[in-house]
Amino acid sequence: MQSVFTNENGYFLLFSNARQKQENQIKAIRSFISQRVDYIVFAPVVENGWRTVLQEAKEAGIPVIMMDRKVEAADQELCVSWVGTDSRQEGVKAGRWLEGHLRDKGVTGEETVNIVVLTGTEGASSAIGRSEGFREVARDHANWKILEEKCADFTSAKGKEVMEGFLRKYPEIDVVVSQNDDMTFGAIEAIQEAGRTVGVHGDIECNPNQGGYLSQVISMLEKGQEVEKDYYVEEDVFTIDNVTEEVLRERNY
């Protein structure tokens, strides 16, 4: 986003890193309101608890655009639009990839598949959607046993801590589902330090390149045009078989 909202492109960007804390986000939004900015773009760390500050922005005449995550449905009327990824579909894609991988490995419906899940920040729409999507696929497989789902807060340190607990608690873990890269890196570190083997990875893309979409929405608003409530960015599934340097360049990775 910061590479799009530059002075050269006609923007003056005020950026605040809220460190995954809702109270910091609310404080930042109020600061932006007091500075009478033209637009506020934010990625709500959780779904609930935004009505008051969003109402303040609306009363100040400042359009608010959600990015990546959403507020609860009742408060979405206070935002003009949303740009992001389909978190529920990401969970479905993870389940479908696992289906194909297990099939290719010759795993039958009679063999139990033990699964642990590292979930993101509690109350975050991205974590909720990914959990719902994966469970939807898992329900079709009686042999998939989800041993436990536990919040690891989308961070590497917490991902390692949670995975260490899983490894102590469950002697037989076949699959680790992790809802973002940072938690995955922490989980891998825990697995390796425990002397266990890390198997094949499937990476379900959560495309971070949303700045261009946001710029288009703002351009339309500036022209007085009507915008959609939701804009979904393109996403894919990456594996060792399909990742090439060309694909990574296209995604700016």
N, C-alpha and C positions, 0 to 999 in steps of 0.2 A: 504494500500500500504506500509506503513512504517513497518508493521509487516513482510512483505515479503522481502523487500530490506534491509536486515540486514548484518552485518559483518559476522555472522555465515553462511549466505547463499552466501557469496562471493561478497557482494556489499559494496560500500562506498557511502551512500546516502547524497546528498546535498539537503535540502528541503527549500522552500521559500513559505510562506503564503502571497499571494498577496492581501488579503482582498477584493476580488471581484472587483479589479481595473485593467483594461487592462494596464495602464501605469506601474503599479508595476510588472505585468507579463512580459512585454517587457524588463524592467530593469533587472529582474531576469534572463531571457533567455540570455541577453547580458553578464551578469556576468558569467553565466555558460559557455558561449562560450569563454570568456577570460580565464577561468580556464581550458579550454581544456578537458572538461568532455567527456566521451565515448558516452553517450546517454542523450537526453533531453526528458523528459515526461512532458506534461502539459495539463491542462484542460482549453481551451480557454474560457474566460468569455463571449466573444461575437464572432460572426462569422467573422466580417470584420476587416481589419486593420493590418494584420499579415505579408503581403508579404515581406516587407523589412527585418524584423528580421529573418524570416524563410529562406530567401535567404542568409543572413549572416551565419546562422547555416549550410546551405548546402555548402557554399563556404569554411567553416571551416572543412568540412568533418564529421560533427556530425549529426547522424541520429536523427530525431525528431519523436516522437510517440505521437499522440493525445490521450487523455484519457477522457472518459465521454461525452465531447462535441466536436464539429467539427468547423474548419474554413470554410470559404466559398469555394465552389467547385473549383473555379479557383486556389486557393492556396493549395489545398490538394495534388497536385503533389510535393510540397516541403516537405511533410511528408511521412515517409515510411509506416506508418500503423496507425490504430485507434482501440482502445479498448473501448467499452462502451455499453450503453443500447439503445434500439430502442425507442426513445422519442415519435415518431409519434404513434407507437403501444401502448405505455403507455396511450396516449390520447384516442385511440380507446378502450382500455380495460376499462378505466374510464367510457366512454359512454356506453359500453355494460353492465358493472356492474350496472349502473344507470337504464338502460332498465329493467334488471331483478328485481331490487329492487322495482321499481315503479309498475311493473307487479304483484309482490308478494303482494304489498300493495293495489292492486285493483284499481290503478289509470288508468282511461280510456283515450283514445285519445281525448276525448272531454274536459278534464280538463286541464286547463293551469298550467304548471309547471314553476315557476319563478326561474331563475338561475343567480347567480353572479359568476364571475371567477376571482380568484387572479392569475395573471400570473407572471412568473419569470423575470429575468433581460432582459430588452429589447435588442434584437439582439442576445441573447444566443440561440444556436441551440436546446437546450433542451426545452426552453420555446416555440420556434417556432413549434417544432415537436409536443409537447403535445397539443398546441392550435389547430393545424391542425387536429390532430387525433380526438379530442373531437368534433370539429365542423363537421367533416365528419359524425359522428354518429348522432349528433343533427339535421343535415339537413333531416334526415329520420323521424323526429318527429315534425309535424307542431305545436303541443301543447307545445313544449319546447321553452320557451321564455328566451333568454339570455339577461338579463337586462343591463349588463355592464361587460366588461373585463377591468381590471386595473392592471398595474404592481405593484408588491409588493416586487420586488428585491430579492426573495428567502430568506428574513430575517423575524424573528419573530416580531420585532418592526414594520417593514413596513406592515406586514400582519395584525397586530392589527389596525394600523392606517387606512389602506384601508378598512378593514371590518367595522370599526366604521363609516366611510363615507357611506358605502353601507347601513348600518342599519338606518342612518339618512335619507337617500335619498329614500329608498324603504321600505314601510311598510310591503309588502308581499314578503318574500324570502323563497322559498321552499328548494332550494339546493345551497350549496356552493361548488364550485370546486376550489381546491387549488393545485398548481403545485409542492409543496414540503412540507415536514413535518414542517419545521420551520415556514413558513407562516401559515400553518394550526393551529399550536399552538397559534400563535398570534390572528388568527381569532376566535378560540374557546374562548380565554380570552375575546375578545371584545363582543362576543355573550353573554357570561355568565354575564359580567358586565352590559350589557344592560337589564338583566332580562329575556333573551330569552332562549329557550331550545335547547340544542345540540342533534341532532338525531343520527341515525345509521351511522357508518363510514365504508367506503370501502377504503382500502389502496392499491394503485397500486405500486408495488415494483419498485424502481430504485436501483438495486443491487449495493451497493458500493464496493463489494469485487472483485475488478478488478486487484489487484496486481498479483495474480497467472497467469492471462492471459498475463499481461505485461511481467512477468518474462519469460514466454514461448516464447513470440515474441523476446525478447532480446537474449534468448538462441539460437533460430533459426538464428538470424542475426549473432551471434558470430560464428556459424558453417558455415556461408556462404549460408544458405538455403534461398529460396524465401519465403516471407511471404505474406499473404493476405492483401488487403487494409483495410478490415473491419473485426473485431471480436466482435460478440454480446455475452454478458453475459446472463446467465439464469435469468428469472424474473417470478414473480407470482403475484397473487392478494390475499391479506390477508383481511379476515373479522373476526368478532367475532366467526363465525361458524367453520372456518378452521385453525385458529392459535393455534398451540400447542407448548409446550416447545421444543419438538423434532424438529419442523420446524425452530424455532428460533435458536436452537443450530446449525442446518445445515447451516444457513445463518450467523452464528457468531454474532447474534444480542444480 
